[in-house]
Amino acid sequence: MTKVAAPVEYGAPILRVRGSAAALHQIGKLPTVWRVMLENDSSQPHSADFYCTTETDDIDPLGIDGTGQTVAVLESSSPDSFLNLPNAVADANGCQPNPFYGGGRKKCHCPAGGISSHPRAMAGVIANSSTSFGGLADQATLLFANWGGCTTNGPDQFSSGLNWAVSNGARIISRSEGWPPPWESLDDGMQTSRDFLVDYTVSRSPYPFVAESTGNDAGFPSANVLRNGMVVGGGNETNGCNRSDVAFANTSWSNPNPAAYFKGFEVPHIVAIAANVDTAGPLLGQVDTTGGSSAATAQVAATVASLHEANSALRSWPEVVVPGLMVSANEDVDGVDLSLHDDWDDRDGAGLLNAGAAYLTLNTSRKMNGGNSPEPRGHDYGGIAPSQTPAGTPYGEVWNARIDNGRTLRVAALLQSRPNCPSNPGCNEQYEGGVIGGCSATNICSANPYVIFSLEIWEGSTLHTLSFNASTSYQFARWENTSGSTRTYQIRLTPLNYGGLTYTTWGMAWFEE
């Protein structure tokens, strides 16, 4: 009898995959799958690629990492340590050193003023945090526009820091601070004079993109309300990589006016993860975690740095970046679809930040002019004036969106406001070290006029839906295709009241969800 060697059992190959529990159970039914072992989900983001927080996995392989972009962290204090932040620009006349961490000096607005861990943590979300961990835009250059300590670039400390950031090359500004009333009382029913100043800065060359946090005081309205920038709230990642979790409990939001079609300026525009976000630790090589709408704002700023790298035209058109991020966000975090003319407060705005989808909407190949061949996603931007498009007259360009059956068309548009400001504007509400102060009335922006307009989704001669809120400078509309076949829809803008403006600029974007 011939001896035959016993078979060797090597065991089934083990593959590690990521997916929802339902999807993994479906995989387990396949005849070629021996067993599915589920691991416990973690709320900790994946530090290597922020997969669970921003969906950057579609961008990372392309090498889009913020190279060549400059991001300013605009806060009242400077970092307590520059360790783990190698992309911060060195400057012998910059920030004061921290004796506890031996930090040396880096590029900051004021050599005086307080220091804290908060701006370092926000910078660590944006750019490098350690040799083993990269921030979302890990090759971006960092500036620290701390506005506590000097007024060398404006009539007050805040305007000085803002002006310094722009003059030193920042085209993206991340402001993760703000106080609710009474520290910053509401001018104009919604905006503070500091909001006016930011909107003024965005509307003028070189047109920086500004992201600001809503604040973490859910009992108060948002501390920051921008017309030309983006206000960011927080989402809470409760189930691993689930993109439809819940709103961060402490996120502030605003929707102050309940009258029909005058619901108030709704913020935030979108949210990003505000819990267990990896960032720079206080010592070299350390990684820490942070949270709150501050961390969410830093993620948006970092994503925009990558988008600017991918499409340099966006550096001059912040008004298209806001709608591009909104339409590509993942619904729905708070259980309510964004509507600007209902009785619901939309705490998550248009949904959860999705960097990969934003890239698909805002890359150079997605720039469309009106009358375009039907496409499932795209963006456009330009100028508008009552001399060419009188109030009540549809804008001349009409965009065509191709949407498959069972999918939803999401459309957003932003028309920039044009604040009325003196030649050297400042702000009159400040909360600095517990003291309310201000600058001369001759430095204060007196108003922030904007265009009231409607954003419409048509199919031929049939108007399916529109967005109109007379209190906002942006509109957001959505329409689900349940026709049973792929359809082409037309997107239109109609200015209704120019608010005294003789010209402004616009940006719009759409996305098939």
Protein Blocks (a to p, Z undefined) as FASTA:
>chain_A
ZZddddddebjadddddddfklmmmmmmpmklmbdcdddddfbdcfklommmnopmlmmm
nopgogoiacddddfbdcfbfghilmbccdfklccddfklonopaddfblgdcddfklmm
mmmmmmcfbfkbccfblmbccddddfbhiaflbcbfklmmmmmmmmnopabdcddbdddd
fklcceehlacfklmmmmmmmmpcehiaddddebjafkbccfbdcfklccddddddfehj
afblcddfklccddfbfcghilojaddfbdcdfehiacddfbehiacddedjklmmmmmm
mmmmmmmmmmmmlmmmmmlmmmmmmmmpccdfklpacdfbbcbdcfklnbjcdfklmmmm
mmmklpccehiacdfbdcddddddfklmcghiacfbdcdddddehiacdddddddddddd
dfbdcdfbdceehiacdddfklpcfbdcdddddddddehjacfbdcddfkbcbdcddddd
feopacddddddddfbgghpabdcdddddddZZ
